[in-house]
Amino acid sequence: MAIPASLQKGLKLPVIEAPMFLVSGPDLVVECCNAGVIGTFPSLNQRTTEGYRDWLVEIKSRLNDDAAAFGVNHIVHGSNERLMADLAVTVEHKVPLVITSLGAVKDLVDAVHGYGGVVFHDIANVRHAKNAAKAGVDGLILVANGAGGHAGIVNPFALVNEVREFFKGTIILSGCLSNGQDVAAALMMGADFAYMGTRFINTTEAMASDGYKAMIIDSGATDIVHTPAVSGIPANFMIKSLEANGIDPKTLPEHKLDMGEEARAWKTVWSAGQGAGTVHDVVPAAELVARLRSEYAVASAAFATKVGVA
């Protein structure tokens, strides 16, 4: 496995709780890390850079000695006016893992490497992956078809295989991963980490509303629509959420990315991946991680028996 040494400490299952806009916060991050998976959040989930700094201080103070690493997501896009200020705080606090989206910049990668941090970058296709590799990132998050949030449309088998041909770093697979068996399958496909978002929305520590969590339970793969209409970047949203906001999924408007508009929209237009159909409850993050670990062990043993190596 190509997992950086700095991310191996305290890791009990190769899972990263994805940094979800308006959903991931200190409570979810801390509980995930203390349970043995990597917890992450977007810096923009705090309204100010000072608030972001406060969250880092809080998270670090609440982590157990044997906790897994934590990470933060930075949007590397011209419309994010806070990027440089937030990055300075990240460097100040030496955040172990930095996840970048909507732009791979070598200067940012170098700044994180300067204190020993690790950079993973979101990609939705091979072109994005090659650009990020040139910027020197340590890992690529392959956002495959069916993932929640800003998602791609490429089949995960195709994406993993093509990226592995030229990239030797860490591979993180995203897209409809909801249980321990999915984690085992991701590793069998050649990934080093499973990247989970939608499943962690339905935890008690997530900042999502009760209505949001209930809608995920009531939705399946066919209740998700992939559209750029909300943020300007193609993303997956629950059709029931669009309809509740007076948006007809059959006549979605054109839209250009604007961080301010996006922040307002995502409060009421709720994203989820096609894996929503396998989410049936809301549980504490620690309980979910324990469940994932048990399912992963069972799936791994079952596979070993099938191929005759047990």
N, C-alpha and C positions, 0 to 999 in steps of 0.2 A: 504493500500500500504506500502511495506517495503522499502521506500526511506529514506536514512539516513538524519537526520535533517540538516546537513551541506550542503546538496545538494538541499534542498527545497527552500532556499532563491532565489527569482527572477524567479523561475521555473513556466512558464506559460503553458507548455505542456511537458509530460513525454517522451521526445525525447533526445537522445544523438547523435550528429553528430560524426560519427566514425572517429578515427584517421587514415587517409589514407596516405600511403607512397607516397611522392612527390606531394601530392594534398592539404593536410590540412596545412594551415599556419596562421599567426596572423590575417590577414584580415578576413578569414572565421571564425576563432574562435571568434573574437571580435563581428562580426555581428550576429553570432548565439546566443552568450550569451546575448547581448543587446536586442535581439528579444525575449528571454525567453526560450531558450533550451540550453542544455549543449554542448559547443564546445570543441573539443579535437584535438590534433595533435601528431605525433610521434616526440620524441626528435631527432631522426636521420634525420628528414627533414632539420635540420640545420647541416652543414658539420662539425662543431666542438662543443665541450662542451661550449666554450665561446660564440659561436653564439647562442646556445640553451639558455644560461643565458640571452643574449640580447633580445631574443624573449619573455621570461617570463617577463622581465622588461617592454617591449613594450605593451604586452597584458594587464598587470595589470594597466598600465597608461591609457589605452583607454577604460576600462570597465566603464559603468555607475554605479551609486550607487545601482540601482535596477537590475543589470544584474544577470543572472544565473551564476552558478559556471563554471569553465573551468577545463580541465584535460589534462594530457600528457600520452603518451603510451611509455613504455619501453620494449624492446625486451630482455627477460631474457634467453639468449642462449649463449653458450660458444664462439660463433663466434663474439659476440658483445663486442668488447674490450672497448667500452666507458661506459658500464653499470654503473660501480661504480662511475665514475666521474660525469656522468649525474644524477645519483641518489643523489649524494651529493648536486648538484644544486637544485634538486627538493625539498630536505629537507630544504635547505637554504631559498628557496622562499615559502615554505609551500604550494605547489600546492594542491588544494582541492581534486582533484580526480586523482589517478594514475591507469592506465590500463596496466596490464602486459600480455605479450604474450610469448608463447613458453617456459614456465617454471614458476611455482608458488613456490616462496621461502619464508619461514617464516621470515628470517632475513630482507628481503626487506619489507614485510608486517609490521613487528614490527617497522622498521624505519619510515614508513609513519604514522602508528598509533601513534608514539611518538610525533608528532606535531599536531595530530588531523585530519589527512587526511584519505581518504577512498580509498580502493583498490578493483577494479573490475578485474576479470581475464577472458581471452578468453578461452572457452572450445569448443570442437567439439563432445565430446562423454561423457558418464557417467563416465568412468574411469578417464578422465581428471578432471571432475567436483569433484569427490571424493578426488583426490589428492589436488586440489586447496582448497577445504573445510578444509582439514587437516592443510593447511598452514595458515588458519585463515583469508582468504579474506572476504571482506564484501559483495561482489556480484559476480555473475557468468554471463558472457556474453555468451549466448547460440548461437553459430555460426552454424545455421542450414543449411539444404540443400538449395542451390541456392544463398547463400550470396556471396558478392563480396570479393576479396582478399583471404586470407587463410581461406578456408571454409570447413565445414563438409559435411556429406552426410546423416545425420539423419533427419527424418521428424520432423518439429517443435513441433507437437502435442506430439509425443512420447518423445522428448527430454525434453520439459517443464514438462510433467507429471512425468517422472522418476526422474528428478532432484528435483522436489518439494517434493518427498517422503522422502528425507534425508537432504535437504538444506533449512534453514529457513531465509536466508538472501535475498538480493535484486536479482531479476531475470531480466536480460536484454535480450531481444530476437532480434536476427539478422537473416536476410534472406528475401529478396524480399519485404521489407517494403518501400513503396514509397509515400503513401498519408495518409491523416488523418483517413480514414476508416481503413487502415492497423494498425495504432496506436491503434485505439479503439479495433480492433480484437486481437491484441497482449495482451492488458490488460484483455480482456475477457478470453483469454487462460490461464491467471495466471501470466503473466509477469508484472513487475513494470515499466519498461522502454522499449521503442522501440529504436532500434539501427539502424541508417540510414547512409549508405555510398554512394552508387551509386547515389541516388537522389541528394545528396549535391555536387557531382562532377560537376553537371550541374548548378552551381551557378557562378555568375560573379566574386566572390571573390576567388573561388578555383584556385589553381595553375596549374591545368590541362590545356593543350594546347587547342586551338580551335578545332583542329583536333580530339582530344580525346573526347571532348564534342559532336562533330558532329557524331562521330562513335557510341556513346551511343544512340543518337536519332535514328540512322539508324539500331540499333540492337534490337533483341527480345530474348526471352528465349532460343530459339533453336540456337542462334548465340553465345552462351557461352559454353566453354569447361572447364571441371574440370581436372586439371593435375598438377603433381609435377615437370614437366619438366623445369619450369622457375627458381624456387627457391629451389627445394628439398622438399618443403612442399606443399601438394595439395592446389591449389587455382583456382579460376575461372577467365578466360581470354576471351576476345572477339576474336572469330575465325578470323575475318577480320584483327585484329591486328597481330595475329600470321602469317597469310598469307603475310601481308605487310612486315614482317621481314624475309620472306623466310622459314618459318617453316610450314611444312605440318602437320595439326592437326591429320591426320590419322597415322602418324609415329613419334610420339613425343618421344624424347630421354629420357634416364634416367638422373637424375641430383641429386647431393648432395648439401645440403644447404651451401652457401658461401655468407656472407653478402656483400662483395665487388662485386661479380658477380651479385648478385641480384639487387643491387643498379643500376648497369649499365643496366641490362636487363629491369627493370621496367620503364625506361625512354622512351622506344619505344614499349615495349610489354604491352598493356594496360588491366588492370583488370576491371571487372564490374560484378555485380550480375545478376541473371535471371530477376530481376525486371526492367532491362533496357527497356523492351518493354513498360513500362508505363511512361517513361520519354520522353517528347516531346518538351522541351524548355530549355532555359538557363535564369535564373532570379536571381536577387539579393537575398542573403540569407534571409534578413528581409522579403522580399515579399514571399519567399517560406514558411517561418515559419508562416506568417499570413494566407497563404492558408491552411497549415496543420491544424492550429487551427480551421479555419472555417469548414473544411471537418470533423474534429474530432467531433465538436459540432453537425453537421448535422447527422453524423453516429450514435452518441450516442443517440440522440433524436429519430432517426428512430428505433433503436433497442429497446428503452424503449417502444415505441408505439407497436412494434411487440409482445413484451412479456406482454403487458397490464399493465405497471407500470406508464405510463405517465398520 
